[in-house]
Amino acid sequence: MRAPSSGPGASSTPGKSSTPGGDAFSPGAAWWERFVADCWDADRPAVLRQPLAQPLATPGDLLHMFRGIADRFRSGAPAGGLLFCIEYASKVTEIARHLPDARDASLDAWAARTSEELGGRRFALVAHAPHVASFEHWSRARSFTRGLGAATSLEEYLIDTEIFVGDYLVTPQGVHVDATNAFSFVVQGRKRMLVWPPHVFAGSPHKRSPRSMGGSTYIDDLDYAPYRSQAVVLEGEPGDVLYWPATWWHVGESTGGLAATFNISVLRGQLPMYVAQKLLADPATQTELAGLASVERQAQGDLDALVGRSVEVLASGESPRRLRRWLTRFWMNHLTGARFATPPAPRTGVSMSVRLVVRADPRYPIRWRAVEDAIVISANGHAIELPGGSGAGVLIDELNRGEPASVAALLERHGGIPVADVRALLKWLLEVQALTS
């Protein structure tokens, strides 16, 4: 059964933005309203035909991102989630040799080299969160999802990205279901997905449970032929977007040749667990939580004492103050980071002269909040703190109007703020790219 392609995506005119201000990476408020009614709220997959005036990513963009990821991987630096599969098997060693490098002039050239090295065996390369190393593509994904946030309560969700490229016949993991609503932007080749409503595999004896937050549930059987007639077929070409809800089982199939997609995933229902994991992993909270280590010894096996003493540890001393401060930073970063699980990395080596003219984007305001003796400032998913009496909030309010101003003029107009604080704030805002010059 073919998915309808005359839905929200078909009504937007390819090559023309329907968004006021000409944002080529947003399909516009009216488009999102139709999409939410027809697909999001209806729990219905669809092929969204050419919804954007410009492609979210090109084959050249993906090659550039993969080269950057490969360079970091080869250097031993953190490169994010990287998966390379040969046929149905995932490689854990000798991955670097198969990654794009300077020899590869295009994705097709890389694919040809890789196919030759593998003796013609099929392959898949997947990169998780590529936007972390590409502010440009994070900005494009943010522009796209901004309209969804306006049409739904997106604060309850987490957003992430992935790149899939390969000539694999079938998704190496086989049929599976994720906790994410998926927008799969076709970048190169044709892409086909088979998707099934939740009830189709509900009684399958081969289901395997998720292993982590937001993890997938798999069907431990690569032969899905008996279920193929019940699938909804999503198939698109470059510029199209394949959409399927979080509850739908899915698998990718080859249509011949190399295919590449840039995926935006919206993770639903996992935000509380995400907050808890972030809290537990943050060194700033470890001192407070370490107090729980002695609770069992002090309680000597008494259950009521275990519970009571744990509550006392977390509710006394600095714990509530530190937790409030931590949560303030977290929620500010969650909002300024456009609900992405990980924001793009700040730039390094940024220089700033007093003659530099800077400007903020009022669509994505810098947030600030006074917290005890400090002002917490958040932009593009990152936060810093300045002394509470610095008056930095007034400067941020001016920047959020979006009017260009030189560094010298800002220093002059905000003379009540220590010069070092103004310089540090403006330089940091340039590093996290909340200011353009």
C-alpha positions as a Markdown table, in Angstrom:
| # | Residue | x | y | z |
|---|---|---|---|---|
| 1 | Met | 0.0 | 0.0 | 0.0 |
| 2 | Arg | 1.5 | 3.3 | -1.1 |
| 3 | Ala | 1.4 | 6.2 | 1.4 |
| 4 | Pro | -0.5 | 9.3 | 0.3 |
| 5 | Ser | 1.8 | 12.0 | -1.1 |
| 6 | Ser | -0.8 | 14.6 | -1.7 |
| 7 | Gly | -0.8 | 15.6 | 1.9 |
| 8 | Pro | 1.0 | 18.6 | 3.5 |
| 9 | Gly | 4.1 | 18.4 | 1.5 |
| 10 | Ala | 2.4 | 18.4 | -1.9 |
| 11 | Ser | 0.7 | 21.7 | -1.2 |
| 12 | Ser | 3.9 | 23.7 | -0.9 |
| 13 | Thr | 5.5 | 24.9 | -4.2 |
| 14 | Pro | 9.0 | 23.5 | -4.8 |
| 15 | Gly | 11.6 | 26.2 | -5.1 |
| 16 | Lys | 9.5 | 28.8 | -3.2 |
| 17 | Ser | 9.4 | 29.4 | 0.5 |
| 18 | Ser | 6.0 | 30.0 | 2.0 |
| 19 | Thr | 7.5 | 31.4 | 5.2 |
| 20 | Pro | 7.5 | 35.2 | 5.8 |
| 21 | Gly | 11.0 | 36.5 | 5.7 |
| 22 | Gly | 12.0 | 33.9 | 3.1 |
| 23 | Asp | 13.3 | 31.1 | 5.4 |
| 24 | Ala | 14.2 | 28.5 | 2.8 |
| 25 | Phe | 14.4 | 25.8 | 5.5 |
| 26 | Ser | 10.9 | 26.3 | 7.0 |
| 27 | Pro | 7.8 | 25.2 | 5.1 |
| 28 | Gly | 5.7 | 27.8 | 7.0 |
| 29 | Ala | 3.0 | 27.9 | 9.7 |
| 30 | Ala | 0.1 | 26.9 | 7.4 |
| 31 | Trp | 2.0 | 23.9 | 6.2 |
| 32 | Trp | 2.7 | 22.8 | 9.8 |
| 33 | Glu | -0.9 | 23.2 | 10.8 |
| 34 | Arg | -2.0 | 20.9 | 8.0 |
| 35 | Phe | 0.8 | 18.4 | 8.9 |
| 36 | Val | -0.1 | 18.3 | 12.5 |
| 37 | Ala | -3.7 | 17.7 | 11.7 |
| 38 | Asp | -3.1 | 15.2 | 8.9 |
| 39 | Cys | -0.1 | 13.3 | 10.2 |
| 40 | Trp | 1.2 | 14.2 | 13.7 |
| 41 | Asp | -2.0 | 14.1 | 15.6 |
| 42 | Ala | -3.5 | 11.4 | 13.3 |
| 43 | Asp | -0.5 | 9.1 | 13.9 |
| 44 | Arg | -0.2 | 8.7 | 10.1 |
| 45 | Pro | 2.9 | 8.3 | 7.9 |
| 46 | Ala | 3.3 | 10.2 | 4.7 |
| 47 | Val | 5.5 | 11.2 | 1.8 |
| 48 | Leu | 6.0 | 15.0 | 2.1 |
| 49 | Arg | 6.7 | 16.2 | -1.5 |
| 50 | Gln | 9.4 | 19.0 | -1.8 |
| 51 | Pro | 8.3 | 20.9 | 1.3 |
| 52 | Leu | 11.4 | 23.2 | 1.4 |
| 53 | Ala | 12.6 | 25.9 | -1.0 |
| 54 | Gln | 16.2 | 24.6 | -0.6 |
| 55 | Pro | 17.4 | 21.1 | 0.3 |
| 56 | Leu | 18.2 | 20.7 | 4.0 |
| 57 | Ala | 21.5 | 19.1 | 2.9 |
| 58 | Thr | 23.2 | 18.2 | -0.4 |
| 59 | Pro | 25.4 | 15.2 | -1.2 |
| 60 | Gly | 28.4 | 17.6 | -0.9 |
| 61 | Asp | 27.3 | 18.6 | 2.5 |
| 62 | Leu | 27.1 | 15.0 | 3.7 |
| 63 | Leu | 30.5 | 14.3 | 2.3 |
| 64 | His | 31.9 | 17.3 | 4.1 |
| 65 | Met | 30.3 | 16.3 | 7.4 |
| 66 | Phe | 31.5 | 12.8 | 7.1 |
| 67 | Arg | 35.1 | 13.9 | 6.4 |
| 68 | Gly | 35.0 | 16.0 | 9.5 |
| 69 | Ile | 33.6 | 13.1 | 11.6 |
| 70 | Ala | 36.2 | 10.8 | 10.0 |
| 71 | Asp | 39.1 | 13.2 | 10.8 |
| 72 | Arg | 38.0 | 13.3 | 14.5 |
| 73 | Phe | 37.6 | 9.6 | 14.6 |
| 74 | Arg | 41.1 | 9.0 | 13.2 |
| 75 | Ser | 42.6 | 11.4 | 15.6 |
| 76 | Gly | 41.1 | 9.6 | 18.6 |
| 77 | Ala | 38.8 | 12.6 | 19.5 |
| 78 | Pro | 35.2 | 12.0 | 20.3 |
| 79 | Ala | 33.3 | 11.6 | 16.9 |
| 80 | Gly | 29.8 | 10.9 | 18.2 |
| 81 | Gly | 27.9 | 7.8 | 17.3 |
| 82 | Leu | 29.4 | 6.2 | 14.2 |
| 83 | Leu | 28.1 | 2.9 | 12.7 |
| 84 | Phe | 29.5 | 1.0 | 9.7 |
| 85 | Cys | 27.8 | -2.2 | 8.6 |
| 86 | Ile | 28.7 | -4.7 | 6.0 |
| 87 | Glu | 25.6 | -6.6 | 4.8 |
| 88 | Tyr | 23.8 | -7.3 | 8.1 |
| 89 | Ala | 26.9 | -7.1 | 10.4 |
| 90 | Ser | 28.2 | -4.1 | 12.3 |
| 91 | Lys | 32.0 | -3.5 | 12.3 |
| 92 | Val | 33.7 | -2.6 | 15.5 |
| 93 | Thr | 37.3 | -2.5 | 14.3 |
| 94 | Glu | 39.0 | -1.1 | 11.1 |
| 95 | Ile | 36.3 | 1.4 | 10.6 |
| 96 | Ala | 38.6 | 4.3 | 9.7 |
| 97 | Arg | 39.7 | 2.7 | 6.5 |
| 98 | His | 36.1 | 2.8 | 5.2 |
| 99 | Leu | 35.4 | 6.4 | 6.0 |
| 100 | Pro | 35.4 | 9.2 | 3.4 |
| 101 | Asp | 38.7 | 11.1 | 3.1 |
| 102 | Ala | 40.5 | 13.5 | 0.7 |
| 103 | Arg | 40.7 | 10.8 | -2.0 |
| 104 | Asp | 36.9 | 10.9 | -2.4 |
| 105 | Ala | 35.6 | 13.8 | -4.6 |
| 106 | Ser | 32.0 | 12.8 | -4.0 |
| 107 | Leu | 29.7 | 10.4 | -2.2 |
| 108 | Asp | 29.6 | 8.3 | -5.3 |
| 109 | Ala | 33.4 | 8.2 | -5.5 |
| 110 | Trp | 33.6 | 7.1 | -1.8 |
| 111 | Ala | 30.9 | 4.5 | -2.4 |
| 112 | Ala | 32.7 | 3.1 | -5.4 |
| 113 | Arg | 36.0 | 2.9 | -3.5 |
| 114 | Thr | 34.2 | 1.3 | -0.5 |
| 115 | Ser | 32.4 | -1.3 | -2.7 |
| 116 | Glu | 35.7 | -2.3 | -4.3 |
| 117 | Glu | 37.4 | -2.6 | -0.9 |
| 118 | Leu | 34.6 | -4.8 | 0.3 |
| 119 | Gly | 34.5 | -7.0 | -2.8 |
| 120 | Gly | 31.1 | -5.8 | -3.8 |
| 121 | Arg | 29.4 | -6.5 | -0.5 |
| 122 | Arg | 26.7 | -4.1 | 0.5 |
| 123 | Phe | 27.4 | -1.5 | 3.2 |
| 124 | Ala | 25.8 | 1.2 | 5.3 |
| 125 | Leu | 27.4 | 4.2 | 7.1 |
| 126 | Val | 25.4 | 6.0 | 9.9 |
| 127 | Ala | 26.5 | 9.1 | 11.8 |
| 128 | His | 24.5 | 10.1 | 14.9 |
| 129 | Ala | 24.1 | 13.8 | 15.8 |
| 130 | Pro | 26.2 | 15.2 | 12.8 |
| 131 | His | 24.7 | 18.6 | 13.6 |
| 132 | Val | 27.1 | 18.9 | 16.6 |
| 133 | Ala | 29.9 | 19.6 | 14.3 |
| 134 | Ser | 27.9 | 21.6 | 11.8 |
| 135 | Phe | 26.3 | 24.7 | 13.1 |
| 136 | Glu | 24.9 | 25.4 | 9.6 |
| 137 | His | 23.0 | 22.2 | 9.5 |
| 138 | Trp | 21.8 | 22.5 | 13.1 |
| 139 | Ser | 20.5 | 25.9 | 12.1 |
| 140 | Arg | 18.7 | 24.5 | 9.2 |
| 141 | Ala | 17.2 | 21.7 | 11.2 |
| 142 | Arg | 16.2 | 24.2 | 13.9 |
| 143 | Ser | 14.4 | 26.3 | 11.3 |
| 144 | Phe | 12.5 | 23.3 | 10.1 |
| 145 | Thr | 11.4 | 22.1 | 13.5 |
| 146 | Arg | 10.6 | 25.6 | 14.8 |
| 147 | Gly | 7.3 | 25.5 | 13.0 |
| 148 | Leu | 6.5 | 22.1 | 14.6 |
| 149 | Gly | 7.3 | 23.6 | 18.0 |
| 150 | Ala | 4.8 | 26.4 | 17.4 |
| 151 | Ala | 2.0 | 23.9 | 16.4 |
| 152 | Thr | 2.6 | 21.5 | 19.2 |
| 153 | Ser | 4.0 | 21.5 | 22.8 |
| 154 | Leu | 7.5 | 20.7 | 21.6 |
| 155 | Glu | 9.0 | 21.4 | 25.0 |
| 156 | Glu | 8.1 | 17.9 | 25.9 |
| 157 | Tyr | 10.3 | 16.4 | 23.2 |
| 158 | Leu | 14.0 | 16.0 | 22.4 |
| 159 | Ile | 15.3 | 16.4 | 18.9 |
| 160 | Asp | 18.3 | 14.7 | 17.2 |
| 161 | Thr | 19.8 | 14.1 | 13.8 |
| 162 | Glu | 21.3 | 11.2 | 11.9 |
| 163 | Ile | 22.8 | 10.6 | 8.4 |
| 164 | Phe | 22.3 | 7.3 | 6.6 |
| 165 | Val | 24.2 | 6.5 | 3.4 |
| 166 | Gly | 24.9 | 3.2 | 1.7 |
| 167 | Asp | 23.8 | 0.7 | -1.0 |
| 168 | Tyr | 22.4 | -1.8 | 1.5 |
| 169 | Leu | 19.5 | -3.9 | 0.3 |
| 170 | Val | 17.7 | -3.8 | 3.7 |
| 171 | Thr | 18.3 | -1.9 | 6.9 |
| 172 | Pro | 21.0 | -4.0 | 8.6 |
| 173 | Gln | 19.0 | -4.0 | 11.9 |
| 174 | Gly | 15.9 | -5.3 | 10.1 |
| 175 | Val | 12.4 | -4.4 | 11.1 |
| 176 | His | 12.3 | -2.3 | 14.2 |
| 177 | Val | 10.4 | 0.5 | 16.1 |
| 178 | Asp | 11.9 | 3.5 | 17.7 |
| 179 | Ala | 10.7 | 6.1 | 20.3 |
| 180 | Thr | 11.1 | 8.8 | 17.7 |
| 181 | Asn | 8.9 | 10.5 | 15.1 |
| 182 | Ala | 11.1 | 10.5 | 12.0 |
| 183 | Phe | 11.5 | 13.0 | 9.3 |
| 184 | Ser | 13.8 | 11.5 | 6.7 |
| 185 | Phe | 15.1 | 14.0 | 4.1 |
| 186 | Val | 16.1 | 12.3 | 0.9 |
| 187 | Val | 19.5 | 13.7 | -0.2 |
| 188 | Gln | 20.7 | 11.4 | -2.9 |
| 189 | Gly | 19.1 | 8.5 | -4.8 |
| 190 | Arg | 15.7 | 7.2 | -4.1 |
| 191 | Lys | 14.7 | 6.1 | -0.7 |
| 192 | Arg | 12.1 | 3.5 | 0.2 |
| 193 | Met | 10.8 | 2.7 | 3.7 |
| 194 | Leu | 8.2 | 0.1 | 4.6 |
| 195 | Val | 6.3 | 1.0 | 7.7 |
| 196 | Trp | 3.7 | -0.9 | 9.7 |
| 197 | Pro | 1.1 | 0.2 | 12.3 |
| 198 | Pro | 1.8 | -1.0 | 15.9 |
| 199 | His | -0.7 | -3.8 | 15.9 |
| 200 | Val | 1.0 | -5.8 | 13.0 |
| 201 | Phe | 3.9 | -7.1 | 15.1 |
| 202 | Ala | 2.2 | -6.7 | 18.5 |
| 203 | Gly | 2.0 | -10.5 | 19.0 |
| 204 | Ser | 5.3 | -11.4 | 17.3 |
| 205 | Pro | 7.3 | -14.0 | 19.4 |
| 206 | His | 10.5 | -12.5 | 17.9 |
| 207 | Lys | 10.3 | -9.0 | 19.5 |
| 208 | Arg | 13.3 | -7.8 | 21.5 |
| 209 | Ser | 12.9 | -5.1 | 24.1 |
| 210 | Pro | 14.8 | -1.7 | 24.1 |
| 211 | Arg | 18.1 | -1.7 | 25.8 |
| 212 | Ser | 18.5 | 2.0 | 26.6 |
| 213 | Met | 16.6 | 5.4 | 26.7 |
| 214 | Gly | 15.0 | 5.9 | 23.4 |
| 215 | Gly | 16.3 | 2.5 | 22.3 |
| 216 | Ser | 14.8 | 0.4 | 19.5 |
| 217 | Thr | 12.7 | -2.7 | 19.7 |
| 218 | Tyr | 13.7 | -5.2 | 17.0 |
| 219 | Ile | 12.1 | -8.2 | 15.3 |
| 220 | Asp | 14.7 | -10.9 | 15.6 |
| 221 | Asp | 13.9 | -12.2 | 12.1 |
| 222 | Leu | 15.2 | -10.6 | 8.9 |
| 223 | Asp | 12.4 | -12.3 | 6.8 |
| 224 | Tyr | 9.5 | -9.9 | 6.8 |
| 225 | Ala | 8.1 | -11.2 | 3.6 |
| 226 | Pro | 4.9 | -12.5 | 5.3 |
| 227 | Tyr | 4.1 | -9.0 | 6.5 |
| 228 | Arg | 5.1 | -7.1 | 3.4 |
| 229 | Ser | 1.5 | -6.9 | 2.0 |
| 230 | Gln | 0.5 | -5.1 | 5.3 |
| 231 | Ala | 3.2 | -2.4 | 4.9 |
| 232 | Val | 2.6 | 1.2 | 3.9 |
| 233 | Val | 5.3 | 2.1 | 1.3 |
| 234 | Leu | 7.0 | 5.4 | 1.6 |
| 235 | Glu | 9.2 | 6.3 | -1.4 |
| 236 | Gly | 10.8 | 9.6 | -2.3 |
| 237 | Glu | 13.5 | 11.3 | -4.3 |
| 238 | Pro | 15.9 | 14.1 | -3.4 |
| 239 | Gly | 14.0 | 17.0 | -1.8 |
| 240 | Asp | 11.2 | 14.8 | -0.5 |
| 241 | Val | 10.7 | 13.9 | 3.2 |
| 242 | Leu | 9.5 | 10.5 | 4.4 |
| 243 | Tyr | 7.7 | 10.8 | 7.7 |
| 244 | Trp | 6.6 | 8.0 | 10.1 |
| 245 | Pro | 5.4 | 8.2 | 13.7 |
| 246 | Ala | 7.2 | 6.7 | 16.7 |
| 247 | Thr | 4.8 | 3.8 | 17.1 |
| 248 | Trp | 5.3 | 2.5 | 13.6 |
| 249 | Trp | 7.5 | -0.4 | 12.7 |
| 250 | His | 9.8 | 0.3 | 9.8 |
| 251 | Val | 12.6 | -1.0 | 7.6 |
| 252 | Gly | 14.5 | 0.6 | 4.7 |
| 253 | Glu | 14.8 | -1.1 | 1.3 |
| 254 | Ser | 17.1 | -0.5 | -1.6 |
| 255 | Thr | 15.7 | 0.9 | -4.9 |
| 256 | Gly | 19.1 | 0.4 | -6.6 |
| 257 | Gly | 22.3 | 2.3 | -6.2 |
| 258 | Leu | 23.5 | 4.6 | -3.5 |
| 259 | Ala | 21.0 | 6.4 | -1.2 |
| 260 | Ala | 21.6 | 9.0 | 1.4 |
| 261 | Thr | 19.2 | 10.7 | 3.9 |
| 262 | Phe | 19.5 | 13.3 | 6.6 |
| 263 | Asn | 17.1 | 12.4 | 9.4 |
| 264 | Ile | 15.5 | 14.6 | 12.1 |
| 265 | Ser | 14.2 | 12.6 | 14.9 |
| 266 | Val | 11.7 | 13.8 | 17.6 |
| 267 | Leu | 12.0 | 11.7 | 20.7 |
| 268 | Arg | 8.7 | 11.6 | 22.7 |
| 269 | Gly | 8.1 | 10.7 | 26.3 |
| 270 | Gln | 11.8 | 10.5 | 27.4 |
| 271 | Leu | 12.5 | 14.0 | 28.6 |
| 272 | Pro | 12.2 | 13.1 | 32.4 |
| 273 | Met | 14.7 | 10.2 | 32.0 |
| 274 | Tyr | 17.0 | 12.5 | 29.9 |
| 275 | Val | 17.0 | 15.2 | 32.6 |
| 276 | Ala | 17.8 | 12.5 | 35.3 |
| 277 | Gln | 20.7 | 11.1 | 33.3 |
| 278 | Lys | 22.1 | 14.6 | 32.7 |
| 279 | Leu | 21.8 | 15.5 | 36.3 |
| 280 | Leu | 23.6 | 12.3 | 37.4 |
| 281 | Ala | 26.4 | 12.8 | 34.9 |
| 282 | Asp | 27.1 | 16.4 | 35.7 |
| 283 | Pro | 30.2 | 16.8 | 37.9 |
| 284 | Ala | 28.6 | 19.9 | 39.5 |
| 285 | Thr | 26.0 | 17.7 | 41.2 |
| 286 | Gln | 28.3 | 14.8 | 42.2 |
| 287 | Thr | 29.2 | 16.3 | 45.6 |
| 288 | Glu | 25.6 | 16.6 | 46.6 |
| 289 | Leu | 24.6 | 13.1 | 45.4 |
| 290 | Ala | 27.7 | 11.6 | 46.9 |
| 291 | Gly | 26.0 | 12.0 | 50.3 |
| 292 | Leu | 23.8 | 9.1 | 49.4 |
| 293 | Ala | 26.8 | 6.7 | 49.5 |
| 294 | Ser | 26.8 | 6.6 | 53.3 |
| 295 | Val | 23.0 | 6.3 | 53.7 |
| 296 | Glu | 22.8 | 2.5 | 53.7 |
| 297 | Arg | 25.6 | 2.2 | 56.4 |
| 298 | Gln | 23.9 | 4.8 | 58.6 |
| 299 | Ala | 20.4 | 3.2 | 58.2 |
| 300 | Gln | 21.8 | -0.3 | 59.1 |
| 301 | Gly | 19.2 | -2.1 | 56.8 |
| 302 | Asp | 16.1 | -0.3 | 58.2 |
| 303 | Leu | 13.9 | 0.5 | 55.2 |
| 304 | Asp | 12.2 | 3.5 | 56.8 |
| 305 | Ala | 15.6 | 4.9 | 57.8 |
| 306 | Leu | 17.0 | 4.4 | 54.3 |
| 307 | Val | 14.2 | 6.4 | 52.8 |
| 308 | Gly | 14.1 | 9.1 | 55.5 |
| 309 | Arg | 17.9 | 9.6 | 55.5 |
| 310 | Ser | 18.0 | 9.8 | 51.7 |
| 311 | Val | 15.3 | 12.5 | 51.7 |
| 312 | Glu | 17.3 | 14.4 | 54.4 |
| 313 | Val | 20.5 | 14.3 | 52.3 |
| 314 | Leu | 18.9 | 15.6 | 49.2 |
| 315 | Ala | 16.7 | 18.2 | 50.9 |
| 316 | Ser | 19.3 | 19.7 | 53.3 |
| 317 | Gly | 22.3 | 22.0 | 53.0 |
| 318 | Glu | 23.2 | 23.1 | 49.5 |
| 319 | Ser | 21.2 | 20.5 | 47.6 |
| 320 | Pro | 18.0 | 22.4 | 46.9 |
| 321 | Arg | 20.0 | 25.6 | 45.9 |
| 322 | Arg | 22.4 | 23.7 | 43.7 |
| 323 | Leu | 19.6 | 21.7 | 42.1 |
| 324 | Arg | 17.6 | 24.8 | 41.4 |
| 325 | Arg | 20.6 | 26.4 | 39.8 |
| 326 | Trp | 21.3 | 23.3 | 37.7 |
| 327 | Leu | 17.7 | 23.0 | 36.6 |
| 328 | Thr | 17.6 | 26.7 | 35.6 |
| 329 | Arg | 20.7 | 26.2 | 33.4 |
| 330 | Phe | 19.3 | 23.0 | 32.0 |
| 331 | Trp | 15.9 | 24.4 | 31.0 |
| 332 | Met | 17.4 | 27.5 | 29.6 |
| 333 | Asn | 19.8 | 25.5 | 27.4 |
| 334 | His | 17.0 | 23.2 | 26.4 |
| 335 | Leu | 15.0 | 26.1 | 25.1 |
| 336 | Thr | 17.8 | 28.1 | 23.5 |
| 337 | Gly | 19.1 | 24.8 | 22.0 |
| 338 | Ala | 15.8 | 24.4 | 20.2 |
| 339 | Arg | 15.1 | 21.1 | 22.2 |
| 340 | Phe | 18.1 | 19.3 | 20.5 |
| 341 | Ala | 19.6 | 16.7 | 22.8 |
| 342 | Thr | 23.1 | 18.0 | 22.1 |
| 343 | Pro | 23.8 | 21.5 | 20.8 |
| 344 | Pro | 26.4 | 22.3 | 18.2 |
| 345 | Ala | 29.9 | 22.8 | 19.6 |
| 346 | Pro | 31.2 | 26.4 | 20.1 |
| 347 | Arg | 33.7 | 27.8 | 17.7 |
| 348 | Thr | 37.3 | 28.2 | 18.8 |
| 349 | Gly | 39.9 | 30.8 | 18.0 |
| 350 | Val | 37.3 | 33.6 | 17.7 |
| 351 | Ser | 38.8 | 37.1 | 17.6 |
| 352 | Met | 36.8 | 40.3 | 18.4 |
| 353 | Ser | 37.8 | 44.0 | 17.9 |
| 354 | Val | 35.9 | 47.0 | 19.0 |
| 355 | Arg | 35.1 | 47.9 | 15.4 |
| 356 | Leu | 33.3 | 44.6 | 14.9 |
| 357 | Val | 29.6 | 45.0 | 14.2 |
| 358 | Val | 27.4 | 42.2 | 15.7 |
| 359 | Arg | 23.8 | 41.3 | 15.5 |
| 360 | Ala | 21.6 | 38.7 | 17.2 |
| 361 | Asp | 18.7 | 36.9 | 15.7 |
| 362 | Pro | 15.4 | 37.9 | 17.4 |
| 363 | Arg | 13.8 | 34.7 | 16.3 |
| 364 | Tyr | 16.1 | 32.8 | 18.7 |
| 365 | Pro | 16.5 | 35.1 | 21.7 |
| 366 | Ile | 19.4 | 34.9 | 24.1 |
| 367 | Arg | 17.9 | 34.1 | 27.5 |
| 368 | Trp | 19.0 | 35.4 | 30.9 |
| 369 | Arg | 17.8 | 34.8 | 34.5 |
| 370 | Ala | 19.0 | 36.1 | 37.8 |
| 371 | Val | 19.8 | 33.2 | 40.1 |
| 372 | Glu | 21.0 | 34.1 | 43.6 |
| 373 | Asp | 24.3 | 35.9 | 43.2 |
| 374 | Ala | 24.7 | 35.4 | 39.5 |
| 375 | Ile | 23.1 | 36.0 | 36.1 |
| 376 | Val | 22.7 | 32.8 | 34.1 |
| 377 | Ile | 22.9 | 33.5 | 30.3 |
| 378 | Ser | 22.0 | 30.9 | 27.7 |
| 379 | Ala | 22.3 | 30.9 | 23.9 |
| 380 | Asn | 22.1 | 28.1 | 21.4 |
| 381 | Gly | 22.1 | 25.4 | 24.0 |
| 382 | His | 25.1 | 26.7 | 26.1 |
| 383 | Ala | 25.3 | 28.7 | 29.3 |
| 384 | Ile | 27.6 | 31.0 | 31.2 |
| 385 | Glu | 27.3 | 32.9 | 34.4 |
| 386 | Leu | 28.2 | 36.5 | 35.2 |
| 387 | Pro | 28.1 | 38.3 | 38.6 |
| 388 | Gly | 24.6 | 39.1 | 39.6 |
| 389 | Gly | 25.1 | 42.9 | 39.9 |
| 390 | Ser | 26.7 | 43.3 | 36.5 |
| 391 | Gly | 23.6 | 44.5 | 34.7 |
| 392 | Ala | 24.3 | 42.2 | 31.8 |
| 393 | Gly | 20.5 | 41.5 | 31.4 |
| 394 | Val | 20.0 | 45.0 | 30.0 |
| 395 | Leu | 22.7 | 44.4 | 27.3 |
| 396 | Ile | 21.1 | 41.1 | 26.4 |
| 397 | Asp | 17.7 | 42.7 | 26.0 |
| 398 | Glu | 19.2 | 45.2 | 23.6 |
| 399 | Leu | 20.9 | 42.5 | 21.6 |
| 400 | Asn | 17.6 | 40.5 | 21.3 |
| 401 | Arg | 16.1 | 43.4 | 19.4 |
| 402 | Gly | 18.2 | 42.2 | 16.5 |
| 403 | Glu | 19.7 | 45.6 | 15.6 |
| 404 | Pro | 23.3 | 45.7 | 14.4 |
| 405 | Ala | 25.7 | 47.4 | 16.8 |
| 406 | Ser | 29.5 | 47.7 | 17.0 |
| 407 | Val | 31.4 | 46.3 | 20.0 |
| 408 | Ala | 32.6 | 49.9 | 20.7 |
| 409 | Ala | 29.0 | 51.2 | 20.8 |
| 410 | Leu | 27.9 | 48.5 | 23.1 |
| 411 | Leu | 30.8 | 49.1 | 25.5 |
| 412 | Glu | 29.9 | 52.8 | 25.5 |
| 413 | Arg | 26.1 | 52.4 | 26.0 |
| 414 | His | 26.6 | 49.9 | 28.8 |
| 415 | Gly | 29.3 | 51.6 | 30.7 |
| 416 | Gly | 27.8 | 50.6 | 34.0 |
| 417 | Ile | 28.8 | 47.0 | 33.3 |
| 418 | Pro | 32.5 | 46.1 | 33.9 |
| 419 | Val | 34.3 | 46.2 | 30.5 |
| 420 | Ala | 35.7 | 42.8 | 31.1 |
| 421 | Asp | 32.2 | 41.3 | 31.6 |
| 422 | Val | 30.9 | 42.9 | 28.4 |
| 423 | Arg | 33.9 | 41.7 | 26.4 |
| 424 | Ala | 33.7 | 38.2 | 27.8 |
| 425 | Leu | 29.9 | 38.0 | 27.1 |
| 426 | Leu | 30.2 | 39.3 | 23.5 |
| 427 | Lys | 33.1 | 37.0 | 22.7 |
| 428 | Trp | 31.2 | 34.0 | 24.2 |
| 429 | Leu | 28.1 | 34.9 | 22.2 |
| 430 | Leu | 30.2 | 34.9 | 19.0 |
| 431 | Glu | 31.7 | 31.5 | 20.0 |
| 432 | Val | 28.3 | 29.9 | 20.4 |
| 433 | Gln | 27.2 | 31.8 | 17.2 |
| 434 | Ala | 24.3 | 33.6 | 18.9 |
| 435 | Leu | 25.8 | 36.8 | 17.4 |
| 436 | Thr | 26.8 | 37.2 | 13.7 |
| 437 | Ser | 29.2 | 39.8 | 12.4 |
